[in-house]
Amino acid sequence: MGIQYQTDEQGNRVAVVVPLAQWEAMQAELRGEARLTSEDEADRQEAYDALSRGETLDLCRAMADW
């Protein structure tokens, strides 16, 4: 089940139903408790290794990739 929107008689969105697991993940992220996925962790490690080797980070490219 994905996110569901509730609408009024005119079709305007007035509420949203978020699956509990997704809601809890969002709350954890807001509290700074979010866990990285294995793909995110691999990306983080790759970036850390590159910086350790003295390579620089192209912020514009990183933002575009994000």
N, CA, C and O atoms as a MOPAC input file, in Angstrom:
PM7 MOZYME 1SCF
protein

 N      0.85600 1    -1.17900 1     0.00000 1
 C      0.00000 1     0.00000 1     0.00000 1
 C      0.89600 1     1.23400 1     0.00000 1
 O      1.82600 1     1.32800 1     0.80200 1
 N      0.62400 1     2.16400 1    -0.88300 1
 C      1.38400 1     3.39800 1    -0.93800 1
 C      0.65300 1     4.52600 1    -0.24000 1
 O     -0.35100 1     4.31400 1     0.44000 1
 N      1.16400 1     5.70200 1    -0.41600 1
 C      0.52500 1     6.88800 1     0.15500 1
 C     -0.82200 1     7.08200 1    -0.51900 1
 O     -0.94600 1     6.93900 1    -1.73600 1
 N     -1.83700 1     7.41300 1     0.28500 1
 C     -3.18500 1     7.65300 1    -0.23300 1
 C     -3.61700 1     9.06000 1     0.17800 1
 O     -3.34000 1     9.50900 1     1.29100 1
 N     -4.29500 1     9.74000 1    -0.73000 1
 C     -4.79900 1    11.07500 1    -0.44500 1
 C     -6.30300 1    11.03400 1    -0.27300 1
 O     -7.00500 1    10.32400 1    -0.99300 1
 N     -6.79000 1    11.80200 1     0.68800 1
 C     -8.22700 1    11.95800 1     0.86500 1
 C     -8.59600 1    13.33200 1     0.33000 1
 O     -7.88800 1    14.31400 1     0.55500 1
 N     -9.70000 1    13.38600 1    -0.37300 1
 C    -10.11700 1    14.63500 1    -1.00100 1
 C    -11.49800 1    15.05600 1    -0.50800 1
 O    -12.28300 1    14.25000 1    -0.01100 1
 N    -11.76000 1    16.35400 1    -0.66700 1
 C    -13.09200 1    16.85400 1    -0.33100 1
 C    -14.01000 1    16.72200 1    -1.54600 1
 O    -13.62900 1    16.12900 1    -2.55600 1
 N    -15.20400 1    17.26900 1    -1.44600 1
 C    -16.18700 1    17.13800 1    -2.51400 1
 C    -15.72700 1    17.78700 1    -3.82200 1
 O    -16.16400 1    17.38700 1    -4.90100 1
 N    -14.84500 1    18.79200 1    -3.72600 1
 C    -14.34800 1    19.47500 1    -4.91100 1
 C    -13.10000 1    18.81500 1    -5.48700 1
 O    -12.57500 1    19.26400 1    -6.50600 1
 N    -12.62500 1    17.75600 1    -4.84400 1
 C    -11.43900 1    17.05600 1    -5.32400 1
 C    -10.12900 1    17.61000 1    -4.78000 1
 O     -9.05400 1    17.20000 1    -5.21800 1
 N    -10.20800 1    18.53700 1    -3.82900 1
 C     -8.99500 1    19.09400 1    -3.21500 1
 C     -8.44700 1    18.11900 1    -2.17500 1
 O     -9.20200 1    17.55600 1    -1.38200 1
 N     -7.15500 1    17.92900 1    -2.18300 1
 C     -6.54100 1    17.05100 1    -1.18300 1
 C     -6.65000 1    17.70300 1     0.19500 1
 O     -6.28600 1    18.86500 1     0.37800 1
 N     -7.15100 1    16.94300 1     1.14800 1
 C     -7.33200 1    17.47700 1     2.49700 1
 C     -6.60900 1    16.65000 1     3.55400 1
 O     -6.43900 1    17.10900 1     4.68300 1
 N     -6.18600 1    15.45100 1     3.21100 1
 C     -5.50600 1    14.58300 1     4.17100 1
 C     -4.69500 1    13.55100 1     3.40400 1
 O     -4.88800 1    13.33700 1     2.20700 1
 N     -3.77600 1    12.91600 1     4.13600 1
 C     -2.93300 1    11.89300 1     3.53000 1
 C     -2.81900 1    10.71900 1     4.49800 1
 O     -2.74500 1    10.89800 1     5.71300 1
 N     -2.80600 1     9.51900 1     3.93100 1
 C     -2.59900 1     8.29700 1     4.70800 1
 C     -1.24900 1     7.73500 1     4.27100 1
 O     -1.03900 1     7.42400 1     3.09900 1
 N     -0.33700 1     7.61300 1     5.24000 1
 C      1.01600 1     7.13200 1     4.97400 1
 C      1.17800 1     5.77300 1     5.63700 1
 O      0.83400 1     5.63000 1     6.81000 1
 N      1.69200 1     4.76400 1     4.92600 1
 C      1.92500 1     3.46600 1     5.55700 1
 C      2.80900 1     3.63400 1     6.80200 1
 O      3.74500 1     4.43400 1     6.80900 1
 N      2.50200 1     2.88000 1     7.83400 1
 C      3.17000 1     3.02700 1     9.11900 1
 C      4.68600 1     2.89500 1     9.01700 1
 O      5.40800 1     3.69100 1     9.61800 1
 N      5.18000 1     1.92100 1     8.27800 1
 C      6.63300 1     1.73800 1     8.16200 1
 C      7.28400 1     2.96700 1     7.53900 1
 O      8.36100 1     3.38800 1     7.96200 1
 N      6.63100 1     3.53800 1     6.54000 1
 C      7.16800 1     4.74000 1     5.89200 1
 C      7.12500 1     5.92000 1     6.85700 1
 O      8.06900 1     6.70800 1     6.91400 1
 N      6.04100 1     6.04800 1     7.61200 1
 C      5.90800 1     7.12500 1     8.59800 1
 C      7.00600 1     7.02000 1     9.66000 1
 O      7.62600 1     8.02100 1    10.01900 1
 N      7.24000 1     5.81100 1    10.15500 1
 C      8.27200 1     5.62200 1    11.17900 1
 C      9.65700 1     5.94200 1    10.62500 1
 O     10.48700 1     6.51300 1    11.33300 1
 N      9.91500 1     5.58500 1     9.38100 1
 C     11.19900 1     5.91400 1     8.75200 1
 C     11.36500 1     7.42400 1     8.61600 1
 O     12.45300 1     7.95200 1     8.84300 1
 N     10.29200 1     8.11800 1     8.24600 1
 C     10.34400 1     9.57700 1     8.12700 1
 C     10.60300 1    10.20900 1     9.49200 1
 O     11.38900 1    11.15100 1     9.59800 1
 N      9.95400 1     9.70600 1    10.52800 1
 C     10.14300 1    10.23800 1    11.86600 1
 C     11.58400 1    10.00900 1    12.34300 1
 O     12.18700 1    10.89900 1    12.94300 1
 N     12.13000 1     8.82800 1    12.07900 1
 C     13.50600 1     8.52200 1    12.46200 1
 C     14.47400 1     9.45800 1    11.75300 1
 O     15.45400 1     9.91000 1    12.34400 1
 N     14.19900 1     9.74700 1    10.48800 1
 C     15.06800 1    10.65200 1     9.73700 1
 C     15.01900 1    12.05600 1    10.33800 1
 O     16.05400 1    12.70800 1    10.47800 1
 N     13.85000 1    12.51100 1    10.68600 1
 C     13.71500 1    13.83800 1    11.28500 1
 C     14.41300 1    13.92300 1    12.64000 1
 O     14.93400 1    14.97700 1    13.00500 1
 N     14.42600 1    12.82200 1    13.38400 1
 C     15.10300 1    12.80300 1    14.69100 1
 C     16.59600 1    12.54700 1    14.54400 1
 O     17.32400 1    12.54400 1    15.53700 1
 N     17.05700 1    12.33400 1    13.32900 1
 C     18.47500 1    12.05700 1    13.11000 1
 C     18.85500 1    10.62700 1    13.40600 1
 O     20.03000 1    10.32800 1    13.61800 1
 N     17.88200 1     9.74200 1    13.42500 1
 C     18.13000 1     8.33700 1    13.74200 1
 C     18.04100 1     7.43500 1    12.51400 1
 O     18.08900 1     6.21100 1    12.63400 1
 N     17.91100 1     8.03600 1    11.34300 1
 C     17.72100 1     7.23700 1    10.12800 1
 C     18.94300 1     6.37600 1     9.85800 1
 O     20.07500 1     6.77700 1    10.12700 1
 N     18.70300 1     5.20700 1     9.33100 1
 C     19.77500 1     4.29000 1     8.97300 1
 C     19.97700 1     4.34100 1     7.46600 1
 O     19.02100 1     4.45700 1     6.69900 1
 N     21.23200 1     4.25200 1     7.06000 1
 C     21.54400 1     4.24300 1     5.64200 1
 C     21.20900 1     2.89100 1     5.04000 1
 O     21.37200 1     1.85400 1     5.68200 1
 N     20.74000 1     2.91400 1     3.80000 1
 C     20.56600 1     1.66300 1     3.08100 1
 C     21.96200 1     1.15600 1     2.72100 1
 O     22.93800 1     1.89900 1     2.82600 1
 N     22.05900 1    -0.08100 1     2.30600 1
 C     23.36800 1    -0.62200 1     1.93200 1
 C     23.94800 1     0.14800 1     0.74300 1
 O     25.16200 1     0.33700 1     0.66100 1
 N     23.09400 1     0.59000 1    -0.17100 1
 C     23.56600 1     1.38300 1    -1.31700 1
 C     24.08100 1     2.75100 1    -0.85300 1
 O     25.12400 1     3.21400 1    -1.31400 1
 N     23.34100 1     3.39600 1     0.06600 1
 C     23.78800 1     4.69000 1     0.60000 1
 C     25.10100 1     4.53400 1     1.36700 1
 O     25.98600 1     5.38500 1     1.27300 1
 N     25.21900 1     3.45100 1     2.12100 1
 C     26.44000 1     3.21000 1     2.88700 1
 C     27.62300 1     3.00400 1     1.94600 1
 O     28.72000 1     3.49500 1     2.21100 1
 N     27.40900 1     2.28300 1     0.85300 1
 C     28.48000 1     2.08000 1    -0.13200 1
 C     28.88700 1     3.40600 1    -0.76200 1
 O     30.07600 1     3.66000 1    -0.95800 1
 N     27.90700 1     4.25700 1    -1.08100 1
 C     28.20800 1     5.58100 1    -1.63900 1
 C     28.97800 1     6.43100 1    -0.63800 1
 O     29.92100 1     7.13100 1    -1.00800 1
 N     28.57600 1     6.37300 1     0.62800 1
 C     29.25000 1     7.14200 1     1.67300 1
 C     30.69100 1     6.67700 1     1.81200 1
 O     31.60400 1     7.49500 1     1.92700 1
 N     30.89600 1     5.36600 1     1.80100 1
 C     32.24300 1     4.81700 1     1.94300 1
 C     33.10900 1     5.20000 1     0.75200 1
 O     34.28200 1     5.53500 1     0.91600 1
 N     32.53500 1     5.15300 1    -0.44600 1
 C     33.27200 1     5.53200 1    -1.65300 1
 C     33.70900 1     6.99400 1    -1.58000 1
 O     34.84800 1     7.32400 1    -1.91300 1
 N     32.80600 1     7.86300 1    -1.14600 1
 C     33.13600 1     9.29100 1    -1.02700 1
 C     34.19700 1     9.50800 1     0.04500 1
 O     35.12600 1    10.29100 1    -0.15400 1
 N     34.07100 1     8.82800 1     1.16900 1
 C     35.05000 1     8.95000 1     2.24800 1
 C     36.42800 1     8.49000 1     1.78100 1
 O     37.43300 1     9.14100 1     2.06600 1
 N     36.47400 1     7.37200 1     1.06800 1
 C     37.74700 1     6.85600 1     0.55300 1
 C     38.38500 1     7.84400 1    -0.42000 1
 O     39.59400 1     8.07300 1    -0.38200 1
 N     37.56200 1     8.42900 1    -1.29200 1
 C     38.07400 1     9.40300 1    -2.26200 1
 C     38.65400 1    10.61900 1    -1.53500 1
 O     39.72700 1    11.10500 1    -1.89200 1
 N     37.94900 1    11.10500 1    -0.52600 1
 C     38.45000 1    12.25300 1     0.23600 1
 C     39.72900 1    11.88700 1     0.98700 1
 O     40.62800 1    12.71700 1     1.12000 1
 N     39.81600 1    10.66000 1     1.47500 1
 C     41.01800 1    10.20000 1     2.18200 1
 C     42.23400 1    10.16600 1     1.26100 1
 O     43.36600 1    10.36500 1     1.69900 1
 N     41.97900 1     9.90700 1    -0.03700 1
 C     43.05800 1     9.89700 1    -1.01800 1
 C     43.40600 1    11.31100 1    -1.49100 1
 O     44.29900 1    11.48200 1    -2.32100 1
 N     42.72100 1    12.30800 1    -0.97900 1
 C     42.99300 1    13.69000 1    -1.36000 1
 C     42.19400 1    14.17200 1    -2.55200 1
 O     42.41800 1    15.27700 1    -3.04500 1
 N     41.26800 1    13.35800 1    -3.02000 1
 C     40.43200 1    13.77300 1    -4.13900 1
 C     39.41800 1    14.80100 1    -3.64100 1
 O     39.00000 1    14.77300 1    -2.48300 1
 N     39.03600 1    15.69700 1    -4.52900 1
 C     38.06100 1    16.71000 1    -4.15600 1
 C     36.67200 1    16.29700 1    -4.60000 1
 O     36.51200 1    15.44600 1    -5.47500 1
 N     35.69000 1    16.89600 1    -4.00100 1
 C     34.30100 1    16.61000 1    -4.31000 1
 C     33.74000 1    17.74600 1    -5.15500 1
 O     33.82100 1    18.91200 1    -4.76600 1
 N     33.17600 1    17.41200 1    -6.30200 1
 C     32.50000 1    18.39500 1    -7.15200 1
 C     31.08700 1    18.52700 1    -6.61900 1
 O     30.24000 1    17.66800 1    -6.86500 1
 N     30.83300 1    19.60400 1    -5.88900 1
 C     29.54000 1    19.77600 1    -5.23200 1
 C     28.39500 1    19.85600 1    -6.24300 1
 O     27.32000 1    19.30800 1    -6.00000 1
 N     28.61100 1    20.52200 1    -7.35500 1
 C     27.55300 1    20.62100 1    -8.37300 1
 C     27.19600 1    19.24500 1    -8.91100 1
 O     26.01900 1    18.94000 1    -9.10000 1
 N     28.20100 1    18.41100 1    -9.16100 1
 C     27.94100 1    17.05000 1    -9.65700 1
 C     27.24500 1    16.22000 1    -8.58500 1
 O     26.32000 1    15.46300 1    -8.87800 1
 N     27.69400 1    16.36600 1    -7.34700 1
 C     27.08800 1    15.60400 1    -6.26400 1
 C     25.62000 1    15.96800 1    -6.09500 1
 O     24.78400 1    15.08900 1    -5.88500 1
 N     25.30100 1    17.24500 1    -6.18500 1
 C     23.91300 1    17.67800 1    -6.04700 1
 C     23.08500 1    17.18700 1    -7.23100 1
 O     21.92600 1    16.80800 1    -7.06000 1
 N     23.66600 1    17.18900 1    -8.42500 1
 C     22.94100 1    16.71500 1    -9.59900 1
 C     22.67600 1    15.20500 1    -9.49600 1
 O     21.61100 1    14.73000 1    -9.89100 1
 N     23.64500 1    14.46100 1    -8.96700 1
 C     23.49800 1    13.00900 1    -8.80300 1
 C     22.50500 1    12.68200 1    -7.69900 1
 O     21.85100 1    11.63900 1    -7.73500 1
 N     22.39400 1    13.56000 1    -6.73000 1
 C     21.53600 1    13.30000 1    -5.57400 1
 C     20.11700 1    13.40500 1    -5.98900 1
 O     19.21800 1    13.22300 1    -5.16800 1

